[in-house]
Structures are given as structure tokens and as C-alpha cells.
Amino acid sequence: MSDLPFWPAFAAAAAEPRFLIALGIAALAGLVRGFTGFGSALIYMPLMSAVYSPQVAAPTLLLFDTLCSLPFALKVWSQATRREIGPVAVGGAVFVPLGVAALLYVDVLILRWFIAALVLVALAVLVSGWRYHGKPTAAASFGVGAMAGFGAGSVQIAAPPLLVFWLGGQNSAATVRANIMVYFILEGTLSIIAYLFTGLFDGQVLTLAILLGVPFAAAMTAGAWWFHGTSDLLYRRLAYVIIAFSGLASLPLFDALR
């Protein structure tokens, strides 16, 4: 096995003490992603950015989250309201490149503060119960897509504006979950193209994406199985608790304790 060309890179990555922490982060993110249809970035990005860096966290998550999510998105395709997804996806497509530029050129520490703040603010909005109750016009949909696209391109966090927008309507948790999973595949494809063009998929990223993708996929499958029969209230509360922990634990203030 040691003769395989990729084995030295795998062995070197796995030998790092922080790799075990990364495995746990990937598994936790996958579990929540399968259960709720969102939340992987809100957990993975702040924690993985603290362990490695945002420039490693974002492209690794993008690769295995998009690939692992595709079968689940296809499965819930019929439950999604595609007429609502279209205008949002257009807004996302326009603003993903701007987000990628931020990931490339903004200082790492600033990005980490931005990620933690974005996660905690998004959580506060979701917990408060504030929702967009207006008519889902083309302009509003494009604006939500723009915010989601920038968040996805920069730090792979696109779900908060989508949740605020779609949870305010009459859609059930299952429909909102389906909408977000289908949107993520569309946005993920665009982000992969942008990351390829800018060279973010280096050797370390590809190695970690393969190694961490396995526990992520297994946990995501378990989370999707767990979702069936779960009440909307438990669905939300469980996700909120895990997201709060991730956002607080990742604050750069606590770097000296790690």
C-alpha cells in the first residue's frame, strides 16, 4: 500500500495531531447536514478554520459536501419548490465570485472573526423567530440569493439568509430542507468552478477532502435516517444548540486555550 502514489500525502495528513480533531468536526457536520439539510458549514467552517485555516476549510467542505449531498438532493427534488429556487440561484451565481475574491485576499484572522460573527448573528436571528413574511418577489429572491452566494463563495456559509427567507412562508420543514439541499447543489457547482479557476484546490485540500469526506458521508447518511419522523421543533432546537457551540468555540479569543 505504501507504493501507491497518494499514500505519502494521506499518511502525512493523518499523522498530524490536529487531524483527529478534524475527523470529529467532519463527522459532526455531516450528522447535522443529513438531519437538517443545512448546518454543515455553520459547524465545520468556524471549527475547521480554527484548526487549519479558512482557505483550507472552505474548499475541503465544498468538495465533499457537494459530492455527498448530490444523492440526497436528487431524492428530495420532487419536494422542492423549484419556482422559488430559480431566482435565488440567479442571485447566488452573480455573487459567488465576489465571495471567492474575499476568501483569497482577506486576512485569515479577519476571515475567522467574520465566520464566527456570521454564525452567531445568523443563530440569533433564527432563534428569535424573525422571518421574512413578505411576498417572495423576484427582487427579494435575488437579494437573498446574492447574500447566500457571497457567503458561500467566501466561507461556504449560505444557509442563514435562505432559512430566514423560506421559513417565513407556509413551507414545512421537509420542503425548506429540500429547497436548501437543491439550491446547495446548484451553488456548489458554481463554487467548484470558481475555486478551480483560482487555484484553491491544492494538494493539502484534496488530501483532506478525501480523508474527511468518508466520516462526513457516513454521518450524513445517519443524520438523514434520523430525520424521518422527527418533529419540526426538535429539528430546529438540535441544530441551534450545535451551531451555538461551534460559533462560540471557534472564536479567536480562545486560541490560547487550544
Secondary structure, 3 states (H helix, E strand, C coil): CCCCCCHHHHHHHHHCHHHHHHHHHHHHHHHHHHHHCCCHHHHHHHHHHHHCCHHHHHHHHHHHHHHHHHHHHHHCHHHCCHHHHHHHHHHHHHHHHHHHHHHHHCCHHHHHHHHHHHHHHHHHHHHHCCCCCCCCCHHHHHHHHHHHHHHHHHHCCCHHHHHHHHCCCCCCHHHHHHHHHHHHHHHHHHHHHHHHHHCCCCHHHHHHHHHHHHHHHHHHHHHHHHHCCCCHHHHHHHHHHHHHHHHHHCCHHHHHHC
